[in-house]
């Protein structure tokens, strides 16, 4: 009888169903199927001879490898994106599951999607599986590619928590992770949000993170790299076969003696000291699988789930960027750095070396600042300094106050740092309030090294925080006393001090005053760059001097913030970031003192301006006993520098050197005894008009 054997068919089907999926080796698949586009540097079949270091990265991305997380902290324009495309293509072909690919911006999503479309068109086995691109077809769009009917490649931005929460996928690729926000929509770490999409695939998931790093201490790819095996690509010396890393410290370059142009770049073997020219690169980069000796070497055991790699542009294949070009880039960055510009060096570190960059290279830690602290008396202006400013930072239970002395070229000295305990919510006229004690500090003369008393010329109060209205109330009544209400702005390239204030309505004592307070905007990022780039200077223009008696936490706060670069709509935005929970009051008041110095116009003064002011404050010895001419100095002030408008009712030397007791509205009650000894307060002429830009009191 010719009857079908149902039992045999059932057993055969059961055996086939239990058969494990064929092993998918991502590197093998890439060389067998991947076709590179004609627009690329080397079109045609993909081969690892263009990037030998990428082979192992492909291998650990294979589903059969036990690692869960693959991290590539690699220089720009190396193997990151092509490796991701090869991995995604192999999954579409042999392991159909949902895939999530995340980019920092919509523009980069569109670029990546275009490369995926080109890849599908060039690789026949993919074209058979991915839905055809048709109008009104939701299965093949810029953000989604359906394959085999029940799986999808989703491509989206990582800038929204909603984008990370909508899709469930076991395979996730996140590109340029250092360009993402560290806290997306206030919901937390983007890495945790992304990996939560694979919660249902605990035993069959893989995450691929790639990026060139950004700022040290704020780099997510650095953090992920540290969690893994931290592998470096070692190449053999062509002379002694010693395996080593192509590191910057072994890089050399030279210029032509006649033309001065850079004409040669090479490496030095750390073992034998022989020179390694770029002609040796092709043989040096060849890995064991290709018959060479180069290999990845792990420097850490990692967390058991993460394999991490780092690679610089020194490993670019022949035909790509040369060592000589890298030497020229590095030389240019060093020249820019000597002028205080860190941008070129940061770009070189991030995009060429694949390393994060710390802006203030020469002054980076609180210990280094403390080691450079000087021994000079507090509340005494050193001889070069002739102007004093003061700023206060408001906290819910205190004011933190810093007094600085300024000299030629904006060289400045921190001459006191005071913490006034008490709530800024207390009315300014309340006896013993922090505002009353701040008034006492303001009207107490300081001492110049020459023995001459010097008044604080201007002071500022930060209106940010929880006591904005209290600062408005205090500052509006003291506007004639050169009190400036400040507000920080982190908008890029905003001037250190605005040219004009905005007017804010205030409500004080039961009455409203439209436009009652002037709010001056400080470009905090520009001011922080100015201070940070000069913090390594020990003397001269722009140098900042620290006193040995300042508290330890003051030095910690001065270096707690670091600059970082984030990307928004394809644009790099540089900003200063404070780690969560850290204090930075000392840094803030230093920034605001710089802003007050700019408001006074000190950054425009010439040596002649400073000399004229010195002659007024500290007359030459031959004039000490000269008779005072019988002139009306109250109406005929002595000549002042062109940038030094003075109060019409008070001569410049009296305005700076004489302590003043000015009436307030409403008049304050008796002040509490301050924590510093106060000399007798001498009355003086009433305060003149408010000086907004460059006036010295």
C-alpha positions in Angstrom: 0.0 0.0 0.0 1.2 3.5 -0.9 0.3 5.2 2.4 2.1 8.2 4.0 4.0 7.4 7.2 2.5 10.0 9.5 4.5 8.9 12.4 7.8 9.2 10.6 6.9 12.7 9.4 6.0 13.8 12.9 9.3 12.5 14.3 11.3 14.1 11.6 9.5 17.4 12.1 10.1 17.2 15.9 13.8 16.5 15.4 14.1 19.4 13.0 12.3 21.7 15.5 14.7 20.7 18.3 17.7 21.3 16.1 19.5 24.5 17.3 19.8 27.5 15.0 22.9 27.4 12.9 25.7 29.3 14.6 25.8 32.9 13.3 29.3 34.3 13.1 29.0 37.9 12.4 32.5 38.3 11.0 32.0 35.3 8.6 28.6 36.6 7.5 30.1 40.1 6.7 32.8 38.7 4.4 30.4 36.3 2.7 27.4 38.6 2.1 28.1 42.3 2.7 28.5 44.6 -0.3 29.9 48.1 0.3 28.3 50.9 -1.8 30.0 52.4 -4.9 30.2 55.8 -3.1 32.5 54.4 -0.4 36.3 54.5 -0.2 36.5 50.8 -1.2 33.3 49.5 -2.9 32.5 45.9 -3.4 32.6 42.9 -1.1 33.4 43.7 2.5 36.9 42.5 3.6 38.7 42.9 7.0 41.9 44.0 5.3 40.6 47.5 5.5 40.1 47.2 9.2 41.7 44.2 10.9 40.9 45.5 14.5 37.1 45.3 13.6 37.2 41.5 13.2 37.1 40.7 17.0 34.4 43.3 17.5 32.2 41.4 15.0 33.0 38.1 16.7 31.8 39.3 20.2 28.7 40.7 18.6 27.7 37.3 17.3 24.7 35.9 19.2 26.7 32.8 20.3 29.2 34.9 22.2 28.3 35.0 25.9 28.8 38.7 26.5 25.7 40.9 26.7 27.3 44.4 26.1 29.9 45.5 23.5 31.5 48.9 23.8 33.6 50.6 21.2 35.3 53.9 22.3 36.9 54.6 19.0 38.1 57.7 17.0 35.8 59.2 14.4 35.5 57.7 10.9 36.8 54.3 11.9 34.8 51.0 11.9 31.9 51.9 14.3 29.0 52.5 11.9 30.0 49.8 9.3 30.3 47.3 12.1 26.8 48.2 13.3 25.4 47.8 9.8 27.1 44.4 9.4 25.7 43.2 12.7 22.2 44.4 12.0 22.3 42.9 8.5 23.4 39.5 9.8 20.5 39.6 12.4 18.0 40.4 9.7 19.2 37.5 7.6 19.8 34.8 10.2 18.2 35.8 13.5 15.0 37.8 12.9 14.1 39.7 16.0 13.2 43.3 16.7 16.2 45.6 16.5 16.4 49.1 18.0 19.0 51.6 16.6 19.3 54.9 18.4 21.0 58.1 17.2 21.5 61.5 19.1 19.5 63.6 16.6 16.8 63.3 13.9 19.4 64.3 11.3 21.6 61.4 12.2 18.6 59.1 12.2 17.9 60.1 8.6 21.5 59.5 7.6 21.7 56.1 9.2 18.3 55.1 7.7 19.7 56.1 4.3 22.7 53.9 4.8 20.4 51.0 5.8 18.3 51.5 2.7 21.5 51.4 0.5 22.7 48.3 2.3 19.4 46.5 1.7 19.5 47.4 -2.0 23.1 46.2 -2.4 22.8 42.9 -0.5 20.4 40.4 -2.2 19.7 38.2 0.9 18.4 41.3 2.7 16.3 42.6 -0.2 14.5 39.3 -0.2 13.6 39.7 3.5 12.8 43.4 3.9 9.5 44.8 2.8 9.7 46.8 -0.4 9.7 50.5 -0.1 6.4 51.8 -1.5 4.4 55.0 -1.0 1.9 54.8 1.9 3.6 51.6 3.1 4.2 51.8 6.8 6.4 48.7 6.8 9.4 50.4 5.1 9.9 54.0 6.3 12.7 56.2 7.5 12.2 55.0 11.0 11.2 51.4 10.5 12.1 48.5 8.3 9.9 45.3 8.5 11.6 42.0 7.7 10.1 38.5 7.4 6.7 40.0 8.3 7.0 39.8 12.1 10.2 41.7 13.0 11.3 45.3 12.6 14.4 47.4 12.6 13.4 50.6 14.5 15.5 53.7 14.0 14.9 56.7 16.3 16.5 59.4 18.4 17.5 58.7 22.0 16.6 62.3 23.0 13.1 61.4 24.3 12.2 58.9 27.0 9.1 58.0 25.0 11.2 56.8 22.1 13.0 54.5 24.4 9.9 53.2 26.1 7.7 52.3 23.0 9.7 49.3 21.6 10.6 45.9 23.0 13.8 44.5 21.3 16.6 42.1 22.2 19.2 43.8 20.0 20.0 47.5 20.6 22.5 49.7 19.0 23.2 53.2 20.4 25.5 55.4 18.4 27.5 58.5 19.7 26.3 57.9 23.2 28.4 60.8 24.5 26.2 63.2 22.5 23.1 62.1 24.3 21.6 63.8 27.4 22.8 62.2 30.6 19.3 62.4 32.1 16.6 62.1 29.4 13.4 64.0 30.2 14.3 63.7 33.9 13.7 59.9 33.8 17.3 58.8 34.2 20.3 57.3 32.4 19.7 56.6 28.7 21.6 53.3 28.9 19.3 52.0 31.6 16.3 53.2 29.7 17.5 51.5 26.5 18.4 48.2 28.1 15.0 48.1 29.8 13.6 47.5 26.3 15.2 44.0 26.4 13.8 42.9 29.7 11.8 40.0 28.1 14.9 38.7 26.4 17.3 38.2 29.3 19.1 35.2 27.8 19.0 36.4 24.2 20.0 40.0 24.1 22.9 42.1 23.0 23.7 45.8 23.2 26.2 47.7 21.1 27.4 51.1 22.2 29.7 53.2 20.1 31.1 56.8 20.5 34.1 59.0 20.3 34.3 60.4 23.9 33.9 64.0 25.0 34.8 65.6 28.4 36.5 63.6 31.1 34.3 62.9 34.1 31.2 63.4 32.0 31.7 60.7 29.3 29.2 57.8 29.2 31.4 55.8 26.8 34.2 56.1 29.3 32.0 54.7 32.0 30.9 51.8 29.8 34.4 51.2 28.7 35.6 50.9 32.3 32.9 48.3 33.0 34.3 46.0 30.4 37.5 44.2 29.5 39.2 47.5 28.3 41.0 46.0 25.3 43.8 47.8 23.4 45.1 46.7 19.9 48.7 45.7 20.2 50.9 45.7 17.0 54.4 44.2 16.6 57.5 46.3 16.2 58.9 45.6 12.6 62.4 45.5 14.1 62.1 43.5 17.4 58.5 42.2 17.2 57.6 43.7 20.6 53.8 44.0 20.9 52.8 47.5 21.9 50.0 50.1 21.6 50.4 53.0 19.1 50.2 55.7 21.9 50.7 59.4 21.7 53.7 59.4 24.0 55.6 57.3 21.4 54.6 59.5 18.5 57.3 61.8 16.9 57.3 64.4 14.1 59.8 66.8 12.6 59.9 69.9 10.4 62.1 70.7 7.4 64.9 72.9 8.6 64.7 75.2 5.6 61.0 75.5 5.0 59.8 75.0 8.5 57.0 72.8 7.3 56.3 69.5 9.0 57.4 66.8 6.6 57.8 63.6 8.6 56.0 61.6 11.4 56.8 58.3 12.9 56.6 56.1 16.1 59.3 54.9 18.4 59.2 51.4 19.7 59.1 51.5 23.5 61.2 48.3 23.7 64.1 48.7 21.2 63.8 52.5 20.5 63.8 51.9 16.7 61.9 54.2 14.4 58.6 52.9 12.9 57.6 54.5 9.7 54.1 54.5 8.2 55.2 52.1 5.4 55.3 49.4 8.1 51.6 50.0 9.0 49.9 47.5 6.7 52.0 44.5 8.0 51.8 45.7 11.6 48.0 45.9 11.7 47.4 42.4 10.3 45.8 40.2 12.9 46.4 36.5 13.6 43.5 35.4 11.4 45.2 37.2 8.5 48.6 35.7 9.2 49.9 38.6 11.3 50.8 39.1 15.0 48.5 42.1 16.0 45.9 41.3 18.5 43.5 42.8 21.1 44.8 42.6 24.7 42.4 42.9 27.6 43.6 44.9 30.6 40.7 44.1 32.9 38.3 41.3 33.7 35.4 43.6 33.6 31.9 42.9 35.0 31.6 39.6 33.2 29.0 41.0 30.8 30.8 43.7 28.9 33.6 43.5 26.3 35.1 47.0 25.6 37.5 48.3 23.0 39.3 51.5 22.3 41.2 52.6 19.2 42.8 55.8 17.9 43.2 57.2 14.4 46.8 56.0 14.4 45.4 52.6 13.3 43.6 54.0 10.2 44.4 51.9 7.2 46.7 53.0 4.4 44.8 55.4 2.2 42.9 57.0 5.0 44.3 59.8 7.2 48.1 59.6 7.6 50.4 60.0 10.6 51.8 63.2 9.0 48.3 64.7 8.9 47.7 63.7 12.5 51.0 65.3 13.5 50.0 68.6 11.9 46.6 68.5 13.6 48.3 67.9 17.0 50.9 70.6 16.4 48.1 73.1 15.6 46.1 72.1 18.7 49.2 72.6 20.9 49.7 76.1 19.4 46.1 76.9 20.1 46.4 75.6 23.7 49.3 77.8 24.4 47.0 80.8 23.6 44.5 79.5 26.1 42.1 77.9 23.5 41.3 74.3 24.4 38.9 73.7 21.5 41.3 72.3 19.0 43.0 70.0 21.5 39.7 68.7 22.7 38.7 67.9 19.1 42.0 66.1 18.6 41.7 64.1 21.8 38.0 63.1 21.1 38.0 62.5 17.4 41.6 61.4 16.7 42.8 59.7 19.9 39.4 58.4 21.0 40.1 59.8 24.4 38.1 62.1 26.7 39.5 65.5 27.4 39.9 67.5 30.5 39.8 71.2 29.7 42.1 72.7 32.4 45.1 70.4 31.8 47.5 72.3 34.0 45.1 73.0 36.9 42.7 70.1 37.3 42.4 69.3 41.0 41.7 71.0 44.3 45.1 69.7 45.5 47.0 71.5 42.8 45.1 74.7 43.7 45.9 74.3 47.4 49.6 73.7 46.6 49.7 77.0 44.8 47.9 79.0 47.6 49.9 82.0 48.9 50.5 83.5 52.3 49.2 87.1 52.3 47.0 88.9 54.9 43.2 88.7 54.5 41.2 91.9 53.8 44.4 93.7 52.6 44.8 94.6 49.0 48.2 93.6 47.7 50.3 96.5 46.3 49.4 95.9 42.6 45.6 95.8 43.4 43.7 99.1 43.5 40.0 98.0 43.2 37.9 95.8 45.4 34.7 94.0 44.5 32.3 91.7 46.5 29.7 89.2 45.5 27.3 87.0 47.5 25.6 83.7 46.7 22.2 83.1 48.3 21.4 79.8 50.0 18.2 79.1 52.0 20.1 79.3 55.3 23.1 81.6 54.5 25.0 84.0 52.3 28.4 83.0 51.0 30.4 86.1 50.4 33.7 86.6 48.5 35.8 89.8 48.3 38.4 90.1 45.6 41.1 92.7 44.8 41.8 93.6 41.2 45.0 94.9 39.5 46.3 95.6 36.0 45.3 93.0 33.4 42.6 91.7 35.7 45.1 90.0 37.9 43.1 89.3 41.0 43.4 88.1 44.6 40.8 86.4 46.9 41.2 88.5 50.0 38.3 87.1 52.1 35.6 84.4 52.0 32.8 84.8 54.6 29.8 82.6 55.3 26.9 84.6 56.9 24.6 82.1 58.6 20.9 83.2 58.6 17.9 83.1 56.3 17.8 85.5 53.4 14.1 85.5 53.8 14.4 87.9 56.9 13.7 91.5 56.0 16.8 93.6 55.3 15.9 96.0 58.1 15.6 93.2 60.7 18.3 93.6 63.4 21.0 91.0 63.0 19.7 89.7 59.6 22.2 88.4 57.1 21.5 91.5 55.0 22.4 93.8 57.9 25.7 92.0 58.3 26.3 92.1 54.5 25.8 95.9 54.7 28.4 96.1 57.5 31.0 94.3 55.4 30.3 96.5 52.4 30.7 99.8 54.2 33.8 98.6 56.2 37.0 99.9 54.5 39.7 97.5 53.5 43.4 98.2 53.9 45.8 98.6 51.0 49.4 97.4 51.3 50.4 101.1 51.3 48.3 101.7 54.5 45.6 103.6 52.6 42.0 102.5 53.3 40.1 101.3 50.2 36.3 100.9 49.9 34.5 98.1 48.0 33.8 99.8 44.7 30.8 97.6 43.7 29.1 94.4 44.8 26.7 91.9 43.4 24.0 89.5 44.7 23.0 86.3 42.8 19.2 86.3 42.4 19.0 82.7 41.4 17.8 80.0 43.8 15.0 80.0 46.3 15.3 83.6 47.5 14.9 85.6 44.3 12.3 88.0 45.6 14.3 88.6 48.8 17.3 89.6 46.6 15.1 91.9 44.6 13.9 93.6 47.7 17.4 94.1 49.1 19.1 95.1 45.8 16.4 97.6 44.8 17.0 99.7 47.9 20.8 99.7 47.5 21.0 100.5 43.8 22.6 103.9 44.5 25.3 102.1 46.5 26.6 100.2 43.4 24.7 97.0 44.4 24.0 94.9 41.3 21.4 92.1 41.2 22.8 89.3 39.0 21.3 86.5 37.1 23.4 83.8 35.4 22.7 82.7 31.8 24.4 79.6 30.2 23.5 80.6 26.7 26.5 80.0 24.4 28.8 83.0 23.8 26.8 85.4 26.0 29.0 88.3 27.2 30.4 88.0 30.7 28.4 91.1 31.7 25.3 92.3 29.8 25.4 95.9 28.4 22.1 96.8 29.9 19.8 95.4 32.6 16.2 94.2 32.4 13.7 95.8 34.8 11.6 93.6 37.1 8.6 94.6 39.1 9.0 94.2 42.9 6.5 94.0 45.8 8.0 95.2 49.1 6.4 96.5 52.2 2.9 96.2 50.8 3.6 98.4 47.7 4.3 97.4 44.2 7.0 99.2 42.2 6.9 98.6 38.4 10.4 98.0 37.1 11.7 98.4 40.6 14.8 96.3 40.3 17.5 96.1 37.6 18.5 92.6 36.7 21.9 92.2 35.1 22.6 89.0 33.1 26.0 87.2 33.4 27.3 85.0 30.7 28.4 82.3 33.1 29.8 79.8 30.6 32.0 82.5 29.0 33.1 83.7 32.4 33.9 80.1 33.5 36.0 79.5 30.4 37.9 82.8 31.1 38.7 81.8 34.7 39.4 78.1 33.9 41.8 78.9 31.0 43.8 81.2 33.3 43.8 79.2 36.5 47.2 77.8 35.7 48.8 81.3 35.7 50.8 82.1 38.9 51.2 85.8 38.1 50.5 88.4 35.5 47.4 89.4 33.5 44.4 87.2 34.4 46.2 85.3 37.2 44.0 84.4 40.2 45.7 84.2 43.6 44.4 82.1 46.5 45.0 82.5 50.2 46.3 79.6 52.3 43.7 80.2 55.0 40.8 79.6 52.7 38.8 76.4 53.7 39.5 73.1 52.0 36.0 73.0 50.6 36.6 76.3 48.8 39.3 74.7 46.6 37.0 71.6 46.0 34.2 73.9 44.8 36.5 75.7 42.4 37.1 72.6 40.3 33.8 70.7 40.8 32.3 71.8 37.5 33.7 70.6 34.1 32.9 71.6 30.6 31.3 69.1 28.2 30.0 69.1 24.7 26.5 67.9 23.9 24.8 67.7 20.6 21.5 69.4 19.8 20.0 69.1 16.3 23.4 68.3 14.9 25.1 71.2 16.6 27.8 70.9 19.2 26.9 72.9 22.4 29.6 73.4 25.0 28.4 73.8 28.5 29.6 73.6 32.1 28.1 70.7 34.2 28.0 70.3 38.0 27.8 66.7 39.2 24.6 66.0 41.2 24.9 66.7 44.9 28.1 68.7 44.7 28.5 72.3 46.0 29.9 75.1 43.8 29.3 78.4 45.8 32.9 79.4 45.7 33.0 78.9 41.9 29.8 80.9 41.5 31.0 83.9 43.5 34.3 83.9 41.6 32.4 84.1 38.3 30.2 86.9 39.7 33.2 88.9 40.9 34.6 88.7 37.4 31.3 90.0 36.1 31.3 93.0 38.5 34.9 93.7 37.4 33.6 93.8 33.8 30.7 96.0 34.8 33.2 98.5 36.3 35.1 98.3 33.0 38.4 97.1 34.5 38.9 94.7 31.5 39.3 97.8 29.3 41.8 99.7 31.4 45.2 100.5 30.0 48.4 100.7 32.2 47.9 104.5 32.1 44.4 104.2 33.6 45.8 102.1 36.5 48.6 104.5 37.1 46.3 107.5 37.2 44.1 105.7 39.8 47.3 104.8 41.8 48.4 108.5 41.8 45.0 109.5 43.3 44.8 106.8 45.9 48.5 106.7 46.8 50.1 110.1 46.1 53.8 110.1 45.4 56.0 110.5 48.5 57.0 114.1 47.5 53.3 115.2 47.7 52.5 113.8 51.1 53.0 117.1 52.9 52.0 119.4 50.1 49.3 122.0 51.1 45.8 121.2 49.9 44.7 123.8 47.4 41.6 125.8 48.4 39.3 124.5 45.7 35.8 123.1 45.9 36.6 119.4 45.4 33.0 118.4 45.9 32.2 120.1 42.6 35.6 120.0 40.8 36.7 116.3 40.9 40.3 115.7 39.8 40.9 114.3 36.4 40.2 110.6 36.1 40.9 108.0 33.4 38.6 108.2 30.4 37.1 104.9 31.4 36.5 106.1 35.0 33.3 108.2 35.3 33.1 109.3 38.9 30.2 110.4 41.0 29.5 114.1 40.5 29.1 114.9 44.2 32.1 112.9 45.5 35.8 113.1 44.3 37.2 109.8 43.1 39.7 109.5 45.9 37.1 110.0 48.6 34.7 107.7 46.8 37.2 104.9 47.0 39.2 105.6 50.1 36.7 107.0 52.6 34.1 104.8 54.4 30.6 106.0 53.9 27.3 105.6 55.8 24.5 106.1 53.3 20.8 106.3 54.2 18.6 103.4 53.0 14.9 103.3 52.2 13.4 102.1 54.5 16.2 103.0 57.0 17.7 99.8 58.6 17.7 99.2 62.3 20.9 99.0 64.3 23.1 96.4 62.9 24.2 93.3 64.8 27.9 93.2 65.7 29.7 91.5 62.8 32.2 88.7 63.2 35.1 91.0 62.1 36.5 94.0 63.9 35.1 97.2 62.6 36.8 100.6 62.7 34.6 103.7 63.4 32.3 104.5 60.5 32.9 108.1 59.3 30.0 110.0 57.6 30.5 111.3 54.1 28.6 113.1 51.4 25.4 111.5 50.1 25.7 109.0 47.4 25.5 110.3 43.9 23.9 108.8 40.8 24.0 105.1 40.1 26.9 104.1 37.9 26.0 101.1 35.6 29.1 100.3 33.7 32.5 101.5 34.8 32.2 103.7 37.8 34.5 103.2 40.8 33.4 104.2 44.2 
